[in-house]
Each structure stands twice: as structure tokens, then as C-alpha cells.
């Protein structure tokens, strides 16, 4: 009986892991939406998924934006020109930026499950073109 329960638990864990998805986001000097962009800049993910940020062009990094993370999620910041993986476990919206190009609008939004912190994320003041870009990203949240 114990062996059966352990085997069932292992299969359930493997099924959960197998269902997790990995999304790839390129960090570009020029993309489909213009200059200094994350491509794609909006991702709809589920808890357990991974977002892989790939600095296709040099001079970019990924950093969380204060006030734009679900409760309990720690702030993060990658090194420049380094691939970075973020496993998203908590539901909500995650606001990210490229530190040197933030004011130029190089931002992205990740929605994981229900967007419970959307109102708080929208309340965060954004510099320059990032504010307009986030308006368009927030409009995609379901």
C-alpha cells in the first residue's frame, strides 16, 4: 500500500512538472514594436512556468519593478548581457524593466493566473515612455 501511494505521488509530481511551460523573451535593441524592447512584452503564464530572458543584443538586463510583484515574491535583478530565468510561482502581475532603458519604455508584463495585484501595479509611477507602454500592457490583462 505504501509503495502504491509513493508511486502515485511521484506520478502526480511528474505530471505537474511536465505541464510547466517555458517562455522565451528576447531583449532587443530593435524589435517588431520599435527600439529597446522585450519581445514579447506581455506573457500570460501559469504558476510553475519559467520565463527565460535572452539578451539577444548586448547592453540589457532584467529587473523587477518595485510595487509590481505579487505578495511574497522577492525582487530580482540580472547581470547585464546574461541569460536570466524566472520561475513564476505566485499568481499576479510581474512588472519588469531593462534598467538602462526603462525611461525609453523597455518594460514587460507577466500575468500569472489571476491578476490580484493589478490595481497596485497600475498605481506605480512610471518614467517617460514606460508609462504609456504599461497602459497598453495593462489593457491585455484578463
JOHU-V514235 format. One record per backbone hydrogen bond with DSSP energy under -1.0 kcal/mol. CO is the residue of the C=O (numbers start at 0). NH is the residue of the N-H. Records with the same first field share a line. If there is no record, write none. Layout:
CO=NH, NH
This chain:
0=4
1=5
2=6
3=7
4=8
5=9
6=10
7=11
8=12
9=13
10=14
11=15
12=16
13=17
14=18
20=49
22=51
24=53
25=38
26=56
27=36
28=35
30=33
33=30
36=27
38=25
40=108
42=110
44=112
45=48
48=87
49=22
50=85
51=24
52=83
53=26, 55
59=80
61=77
62=96
64=67
67=94
69=72
75=63
83=52
85=50
87=47
91=111
93=109
94=64
95=107
96=62
100=105
101=104
102=128
104=106
105=97
107=95
108=42
109=93
110=44
111=91
113=115
114=117
116=120
117=121
118=122
120=123
126=129
127=130
128=132
129=133
130=134
131=135
132=136
133=137
134=138
136=139
137=140
